[in-house]
Amino acid sequence: MSTVFVTLTDLKYYEKARQTIWELRVNGEWTGDIVLIAVDFQPEPIEGVHILDYSHSIVAGGLPLIS
């Protein structure tokens, strides 16, 4: 059994998510799997990160937007 780090972001917070992943690897010395769930946008590939594309419009009624 292993542990995976998962983060979820939309385009507005994407740079913060990238920074978190970088800090996780550098400061936290993380060597395990990383998954980034991208909501309603297609981010560029990040080496060693599994990226999942998620569109909230597929959920019945959608999700409320947070401003």
Backbone bond lengths (Angstrom), bond angles and torsions (degrees), N, CA, C in turn:
res aa  C-N    CA-C-N  psi(-1)  N-CA   C-N-CA  omega(-1)  CA-C   N-CA-C  phi
1 M - - - 1.453 - - 1.529 108.28 -
2 S 1.333 115.71 141.27 1.461 119.97 178.48 1.525 109.79 -133.50
3 T 1.308 114.65 168.32 1.461 122.00 -179.19 1.520 108.74 -107.54
4 V 1.322 115.86 143.67 1.458 121.59 177.51 1.528 108.46 -124.67
5 F 1.335 116.63 142.06 1.458 122.15 174.73 1.514 107.40 -95.47
6 V 1.340 117.10 127.11 1.465 122.17 -179.32 1.517 109.25 -122.96
7 T 1.329 116.13 133.25 1.456 120.64 173.94 1.529 108.66 -131.22
8 L 1.306 115.44 147.54 1.464 122.49 -178.34 1.522 107.34 -122.00
9 T 1.342 116.35 134.58 1.449 119.00 -178.34 1.525 111.34 -150.63
10 D 1.322 114.97 154.79 1.456 120.19 167.81 1.528 106.51 -104.97
11 L 1.308 116.67 -179.35 1.464 120.31 -176.59 1.526 112.11 -60.27
12 K 1.333 116.90 -36.30 1.464 121.33 -177.55 1.526 111.97 -59.72
13 Y 1.327 117.68 -36.43 1.468 121.52 -176.35 1.527 112.78 -108.03
14 Y 1.325 117.50 13.29 1.457 121.16 -176.67 1.525 113.06 -59.92
15 E 1.321 117.73 -46.02 1.476 119.71 -179.63 1.528 111.25 -61.61
16 K 1.332 117.56 -36.61 1.466 120.55 177.20 1.521 110.58 -66.36
17 A 1.332 116.84 -37.55 1.465 120.70 177.48 1.526 110.37 -65.46
18 R 1.324 117.17 -42.53 1.476 120.72 177.00 1.524 110.43 -61.08
19 Q 1.330 117.31 -41.81 1.457 121.39 178.93 1.531 110.46 -63.59
20 T 1.313 116.69 -41.56 1.468 121.08 178.45 1.525 110.60 -61.58
21 I 1.329 117.02 -43.33 1.468 120.77 178.65 1.525 109.99 -62.42
22 W 1.316 117.34 -43.21 1.465 121.45 179.04 1.534 110.46 -61.48
23 E 1.340 116.59 -46.92 1.461 120.29 179.94 1.528 111.81 -64.87
24 L 1.319 116.42 -36.08 1.458 121.49 177.05 1.527 110.22 -59.54
25 R 1.319 116.29 -43.96 1.466 120.93 -179.42 1.527 112.40 -73.04
26 V 1.325 116.76 -45.87 1.463 120.77 -173.69 1.531 111.64 -80.68
27 N 1.310 116.80 -59.43 1.469 120.57 -176.83 1.523 112.25 -75.33
28 G 1.332 116.17 -39.63 1.458 120.44 -177.57 1.517 113.71 -88.40
29 E 1.339 116.41 -6.53 1.461 122.53 179.83 1.532 112.10 53.04
30 W 1.348 116.06 37.59 1.458 122.32 -179.57 1.523 109.59 -72.33
31 T 1.331 116.48 129.95 1.462 121.39 177.63 1.522 111.77 -120.91
32 G 1.323 116.43 2.06 1.463 120.52 -179.20 1.517 112.61 -83.02
33 D 1.320 114.94 -174.36 1.458 121.52 179.90 1.526 111.15 -70.60
34 I 1.350 115.07 148.99 1.460 122.81 176.64 1.522 108.09 -130.65
35 V 1.332 116.11 134.08 1.459 121.99 176.51 1.526 108.13 -123.12
36 L 1.315 116.17 130.29 1.463 122.58 175.14 1.519 107.49 -112.41
37 I 1.319 117.29 121.23 1.458 122.07 175.68 1.523 107.09 -98.97
38 A 1.329 115.89 115.74 1.462 122.36 -177.33 1.526 108.92 -100.35
39 V 1.323 116.70 121.36 1.458 122.13 -177.28 1.527 110.01 -96.34
40 D 1.316 115.58 114.54 1.465 123.24 173.73 1.522 115.46 64.11
41 F 1.331 118.52 27.81 1.459 121.17 172.04 1.524 108.91 -158.85
42 Q 1.312 116.50 162.92 1.458 123.49 -179.12 1.530 108.94 -110.66
43 P 1.335 118.14 99.93 1.466 118.89 179.44 1.528 111.23 -76.20
44 E 1.332 115.43 158.63 1.457 118.91 174.97 1.534 108.19 -69.77
45 P 1.326 117.35 154.45 1.467 120.14 179.98 1.531 111.62 -61.05
46 I 1.318 115.35 145.71 1.459 122.73 174.72 1.525 105.68 -120.67
47 E 1.312 116.43 125.62 1.461 120.14 -176.87 1.527 111.64 -55.36
48 G 1.313 116.07 127.42 1.455 121.48 176.56 1.513 115.36 79.75
49 V 1.345 117.20 7.85 1.467 120.84 -178.51 1.525 108.92 -116.70
50 H 1.316 116.46 128.59 1.461 121.78 174.80 1.535 107.07 -82.90
51 I 1.333 117.05 123.80 1.460 121.03 -177.56 1.525 109.35 -109.52
52 L 1.331 115.73 127.17 1.452 122.49 176.21 1.517 108.59 -112.16
53 D 1.319 116.52 131.94 1.462 121.85 178.74 1.524 108.44 -93.80
54 Y 1.313 116.82 129.25 1.451 122.11 -178.78 1.516 109.32 -130.87
55 S 1.312 116.18 130.18 1.462 121.30 176.19 1.519 108.27 -113.92
56 H 1.322 117.41 118.41 1.471 120.04 -176.87 1.527 111.91 -67.74
57 S 1.302 117.77 -13.10 1.459 119.85 -179.27 1.523 112.51 -68.97
58 I 1.338 117.89 -14.56 1.463 119.65 179.49 1.522 111.92 -81.88
59 V 1.321 117.73 -10.87 1.455 121.70 177.85 1.522 108.09 -84.59
60 A 1.326 117.78 134.23 1.459 121.14 -179.76 1.525 109.96 -55.07
61 G 1.296 116.06 118.79 1.457 120.94 -179.58 1.508 113.97 83.96
62 G 1.316 117.84 -9.75 1.461 121.86 -179.42 1.511 112.32 69.42
63 L 1.285 115.59 -177.97 1.461 122.43 177.84 1.515 108.14 -111.09
64 P 1.318 117.50 146.90 1.468 118.71 178.17 1.531 109.97 -66.70
65 L 1.322 116.38 139.98 1.450 120.62 176.91 1.529 109.96 -80.57
66 I 1.315 115.46 139.97 1.464 121.09 178.60 1.509 107.64 -103.85
67 S 1.313 117.41 124.28 1.460 119.57 -178.55 1.500 111.71 -98.06
